[in-house]
Amino acid sequence: MEHLVPREQTDWLVQLLVEAGLGPAEIRVLVTRLCFEVIVADDAGTDARLLEVIADRRPAVRAAWVEVIDRMTSPTGR
């Protein structure tokens, strides 16, 4: 399967989650959940639902998740 985005760019997006100790399977679940919420959401409460996904995780994982969401949704791609 051909990737639409260069590997370096996808690595950069999730690097903070890797550094926080999450494995590929956990990252895949979180990113899939992010995509689902963005697609089906009516905007009301989306932010809260995205934070609920990691509510039971360590602070480092929660902080990394917030940054990953910002990286994925920022128009500038910081």
C-alpha positions in Angstrom: 0.0 0.0 0.0 1.4 3.4 -1.0 1.5 6.0 1.7 0.0 9.4 0.9 2.1 11.3 3.5 5.9 10.9 3.9 6.9 8.6 6.7 8.9 11.4 8.4 5.8 13.4 8.7 3.7 10.7 10.3 6.6 9.8 12.6 6.7 13.4 13.8 3.0 13.4 14.5 3.1 10.5 16.9 6.7 10.8 18.2 5.5 12.3 21.5 3.3 9.3 22.2 6.2 7.0 21.5 8.4 9.0 23.9 5.6 8.7 26.5 5.8 5.0 26.3 2.9 3.9 24.0 3.3 1.2 21.5 2.1 1.1 17.9 -1.1 -0.7 18.7 -2.1 1.8 21.4 -1.2 4.8 19.1 -3.3 3.3 16.3 -6.3 3.0 18.6 -6.0 6.6 19.8 -5.5 8.1 16.3 -8.4 6.0 14.9 -10.6 7.3 17.8 -9.4 10.9 16.9 -10.4 10.4 13.3 -13.8 8.9 14.2 -14.6 11.7 16.6 -13.7 14.4 14.1 -15.7 12.8 11.3 -18.9 12.1 13.3 -18.8 15.0 15.8 -21.2 17.9 15.6 -18.4 20.0 17.2 -20.2 20.3 20.5 -18.2 18.4 23.1 -15.6 17.0 20.6 -12.7 18.3 22.7 -14.0 16.7 25.9 -14.5 13.4 24.2 -11.0 13.4 22.8 -9.6 14.0 26.2 -11.8 11.2 27.7 -10.0 8.7 25.5 -6.8 9.2 27.6 -8.3 10.2 30.9 -7.0 7.1 32.7 -3.5 7.5 31.3 -0.3 8.9 32.9 0.1 12.7 32.8 3.0 12.3 30.2 0.6 10.4 27.9 -2.2 12.9 28.3 0.2 15.8 27.6 1.6 14.0 24.5 -1.9 13.3 23.3 -2.9 17.0 23.5 0.2 17.9 21.5 -0.5 15.2 18.9 -4.1 16.5 18.4 -2.7 20.0 18.0 -0.1 18.8 15.5 -2.8 16.9 13.5 -5.4 19.7 13.5 -3.2 22.8 13.2 -3.4 24.4 9.8 0.3 25.3 10.0 1.4 21.8 11.0 3.7 23.3 13.6 
